Amino acid sequence: MLTTMRRIGNSRGVLIPAAFLASCQIEDQVDMQLQDGQIVIKPVRRQLREGWFADAGDAPPAALAQEQADVQDWLAISGEDDSEWVW
C-alpha cells in the first residue's frame, strides 16, 4: 500500500487504516523499533489490570491505619441509625 507522510510538528506521521489496526490487534500503545533500516511497529499486549496492586504492599503502616479509620468513620455514619435523615 502506497501512502504519504504527513507533518506533525517537527516530526512526520503515517495514517494507518483501521483494517490494518484491527488485523494486528493494535489499540493505544505500540512498540516501535528500527530493524535493518526498516521501521517495525508491534502491538503492546498488556494483561487486564496489570500493575494495579504492584505497590499495595509498599504503603506505609500509617497510611493503612488512616484508610482503616476512614472506613470505620464511613461505617459509623452509614450505620443502621438513620434517625437524622429527613426524607
C-alpha positions as CSV (number, residue, x, y, z in Angstrom):
1,M,0.0,0.0,0.0
2,L,1.4,3.4,-1.0
3,T,0.8,6.3,1.3
4,T,2.3,9.7,2.1
5,M,4.0,11.2,5.1
6,R,2.2,14.0,7.0
7,R,3.8,16.8,9.0
8,I,3.1,16.6,12.7
9,G,5.1,19.5,14.3
10,N,8.8,18.7,13.6
11,S,8.0,15.1,13.0
12,R,6.2,13.1,10.3
13,G,3.4,10.6,10.6
14,V,1.6,8.0,8.6
15,L,-2.2,7.2,8.9
16,I,-2.7,3.5,9.4
17,P,-6.0,2.3,8.1
18,A,-8.5,0.9,10.6
19,A,-8.5,-2.5,8.9
20,F,-4.7,-2.8,9.4
21,L,-5.0,-1.8,13.1
22,A,-7.8,-4.4,13.7
23,S,-5.9,-7.1,11.9
24,C,-2.8,-6.5,14.0
25,Q,-4.9,-6.0,17.2
26,I,-3.3,-2.6,17.7
27,E,-5.1,-0.4,20.2
28,D,-3.5,2.6,22.0
29,Q,0.1,1.7,22.5
30,V,2.7,0.3,20.1
31,D,6.3,-0.9,20.3
32,M,8.3,0.8,17.5
33,Q,11.8,-0.4,16.6
34,L,14.3,0.2,13.8
35,Q,15.5,-3.1,12.3
36,D,17.8,-3.2,9.3
37,G,16.7,0.2,8.1
38,Q,13.0,-0.6,8.4
39,I,10.5,0.7,11.0
40,V,8.7,-2.2,12.7
41,I,5.5,-1.4,14.7
42,K,4.2,-4.1,17.0
43,P,1.1,-4.1,19.3
44,V,1.7,-3.9,23.0
45,R,-0.2,-6.6,24.8
46,R,-1.0,-5.9,28.4
47,Q,-2.7,-8.2,30.9
48,L,-6.0,-7.0,32.2
49,R,-5.5,-4.9,35.3
50,E,-1.7,-5.3,35.1
51,G,0.1,-3.5,37.9
52,W,-3.0,-2.5,39.8
53,F,-1.7,-3.9,43.1
54,A,2.0,-3.8,42.4
55,D,2.6,-1.1,45.0
56,A,-0.1,-2.1,47.5
57,G,2.5,-3.8,49.8
58,D,4.6,-0.6,49.8
59,A,2.1,1.5,51.6
60,P,3.4,2.8,55.0
61,P,1.5,1.4,58.0
62,A,0.3,4.9,58.9
63,A,-1.4,5.2,55.5
64,L,-3.1,1.8,56.0
65,A,-4.2,2.8,59.6
66,Q,-5.7,6.0,58.2
67,E,-7.5,4.2,55.5
68,Q,-9.0,1.8,58.0
69,A,-10.0,4.7,60.2
70,D,-11.7,6.3,57.2
71,V,-13.6,3.0,56.6
72,Q,-14.7,2.9,60.2
73,D,-15.9,6.5,60.0
74,W,-18.0,5.8,57.0
75,L,-19.5,2.7,58.6
76,A,-20.4,4.8,61.7
77,I,-22.0,7.5,59.5
78,S,-23.9,5.0,57.4
79,G,-24.9,2.7,60.3
80,E,-28.4,1.5,60.9
81,D,-29.3,4.6,62.9
82,D,-30.8,6.8,60.3
83,S,-32.8,9.0,62.7
84,E,-31.1,12.1,61.5
85,W,-32.1,11.6,57.9
86,V,-35.0,13.6,56.6
87,W,-36.8,12.2,53.5
